[in-house]
Amino acid sequence: MKKNEKPRTIHIINLFCFAVLSLLLLNMRTSETAVAGPADMVEVIVVGRANRSGQGYALGRAKNAIRDYGGELIKDLNIIGGVGALMPESALVDLEADGRIKNVFNNEIVEISSVGGVESVRDEFDYSTFSNNNGTVAWAGPWVEVGESDGPLYGKVQVLPYYDCASGHCLSYYAFDESVHELGAWREVDLSAALSATLTFDYRRWIVDNEGGTVAVQVSTDRDSHWTNLHVYPLNFSDDDVVTESIPLDAYLSPHTRIRFIGSGLLNGLMAIDNVEISFNSIPNTDFPSLVGADKLHDLGIDGSGITVAVLDTGYWSHEALGENRNGDQRVLARYDAIEDQWEDENEDSDGNGHGSHLFSIVFNNRNALDGELNGIAPNANLVSVKAFNASGAGSYMDIINGINWVINNKDTYNIRVLNLSFSATPQSYYWDDPLNQAVMQAWQAGIVVVAAAGNNGPAPMTIGVPGNVPYIITAGAMSDNNTPADLTDDFLSPFSAAGPTVEGFVKPDVLAPGQALPGLMAHDSQTAVNHPDWYMGVDYYYNMSGTSQAAAVTSAVVALMLDADPNLSPDDVKCRLLTSSRPFQTDLGDLAYSIFQQGAGVINAYDAVNSTAIGCANQGLDIVSDLAGTEHYGGLANYDPATGEYYIFGLDGYAWSDGYAWSDGYAWSDGYAWSDGYAWSDGYAWSDGYAWSDGYAWSDGYAWSDGYAWSDALMVVNVRVPQE
């Protein structure tokens, strides 16, 4: 589109109106969370202003300016034409105004955390239904009424609106001088794979008169033949506030554990019950390779041989299942410490946190499970470790960019074809202005397939983080097999998995992969293991963890299998085949069970991806060279209608996602939209006619986002903790 030509369709403007409620002045010189140096000195990332001589010239200009203002050079970040520097805080204003400088960024602190393998079924009663599922695992069925059969809106046992209920609704006993004897509801959960379990719920009583009635919470393990009272609550007084109850269920673990609330006597008032949850430590499945079809490829000898996967995370921990391939040969090709800017000692372990080791295990583990299947997805792939996070789970933008820079510079030496980035942060700008995203785009352009975690801030829309919001790369969300790997009908989207669209209107995540209750290796003395001993599986060094970090590792390993089968694939080819071979969640009627803003193309399938012949279907309409040069930037076709609260794809009639729906409702679309229709969203969800933001919208221009986030407030996280776990 010509610069002065009015775009035919300004379809994304409503999305920006929703996301960017106001453009706030962004103070790039704040240092509240910047890495501190000596007194009055701060660590910053300085990007030089390039001319036709390119980034090398920009780097030189940045270095000269830093010296002129009394700064100290720390690290070359030539991948973005920048330098890490220690600068006098008083010089930052003049430095940023210097004509040789394009941008000055604080060296943001990056923090990581991990998610344990504790599962839960939960009902928050967000809607007036007996079928809500808010946990990491689905209940075996809906609430079943006892003594009534009039549904959640009628009778003495209802799902009622009540001001003390966290979601606005509660499971409630509601009667005035009437009998509630033998009235109630029960719900079932499969605890056959649990090692221990705990029932928790909130309640509050509002009693007009004491009529002598009670409500008991009971448990059964034999489908109603025998009920055991866990606690009895008299309906004789009002509670001053909401009360939280916690009851161990270790003695009641079975395939058919049922929890029942049952009344007795008369009630004159109300008892509201909320946030009913059963959390349990489960024996996790080891079936994620077969869930994505990798086991079929292993049988054909496709196991990642000759392909190197680089994992940028918390460092490396030596274990023979990680350090050796299936043939017993050493396969750790390089270990680089991006924090200290040096090679690691191969005789010393560097992963003091454990998160990185767990990811390595998902990708590389060469062991066989009890069923004979391999633990890892690419057990013969080669390994490169890039450490950018320390033992406490903290790092910085400077270190991450430095690590990506090292990967690009050494990709040919070690045949690095895949880069795994299992971390996520709240976007502070358009994707093209984030310096970390710029480094990621450079890696993709250099021929490295980059896989990033979507983030664990779901299920709300527009929660995709950095660098997962980069349109070119592969962004992975998480799904669960509901601890039934042989039964695909009960699989579901993980509630914590971040959802799109991005603020620029792109559909993300691109794909889903197993990301719940995945077993992996880590040292017992790592910080994660010490902080969360309950995540230990009781076998060797296996710990059970969940998150989109794990889903990204699964996806990276599948990419390694694809490149093993066909080393000539480009990153765009890999993305194209991975998306077209993925399987979206669908209802029995063939409708989408979840929005594409939640599941993208669906669950990846390694076997189908390897056998796909699709080509030219990814990143169409996008030009990464122009994007990096700053001459063009792109948006997607997603839009938002504030009148209806729906997100929709421009040009696709009837496709909408209302942000008011609950995950448990399924997001089934009446228009029957399916991927088989041939409408591939990766084929150019860009602005009409290549409409580009040629003006840049850089951070230094003073643009901020709708929530008022300043760059200095950002925290990068790896696998941020899932509330249910």
Buried (B, 14 or more C-beta within 10 A) or exposed (E): BEEEEEBEBBBBBBBBEBBBEEEBEBEBBBBEBBBEBEEEBBBBBBBBBBEEEEBEBBBBBBBEBBEEBEBBBBBBBBBBBBBBBBBBBEBBEEBBEBEBBBBBBBBBBBBBBBBBBBBBBBBBBBBBBBBBBBBBBBBBEBBBBBBBEEEBEEBBBBBBEBEBBEBBBBBBBBBEEBBBBEBBBBBBBBBEBBBBBBBBBBBBBBBEEEBEBBBBBBBBBEEEEEBEEBEEBBBBEEBEEBEEBEBEBEEBBBEBBBBBBBBBBBBBBBBBBBBBBBBBBBBBBBBBBBBBBBBBBBEEEBBBBBBBBBBBBBBBBBBEBBBBBBEEEEBBBBBBBBBEBEEBEEEEBBBBBBBBBBBBBBBBBBBEBEEEBBBBBBBBBBBBBBBBBBBEBBBBBBBBBBBBBBBBEBBEEBBBBBBBBBBBBBBBBBBBBBBBBBBBBBBBBBEBBBBBBBBBBBBEBBBBBBBBBBBBBBBBBBBBBBBBBEEEEEBBBBBBBBBBBBBBBBBBBBBBBBBBBBBBBBBEEBBBBEBBEEBBBEEEBBBBBBBBBBBBBBBBBBBBBBBBBEEEBEBBBBBBBBBBBBBBBBBEEEBBBBBBBBBBBBBBBBBBBBBBEBEEBBBBBBBBEBBBEBEBBBBBBBBBBEEEBBBBBBEBEEBBBBBEBBBBBBBBBEEEBBBEEEBBBBBBBBBBEBBBBEEBBBBBBEBBBBEEBBBBBBBBBBBBBBEBB
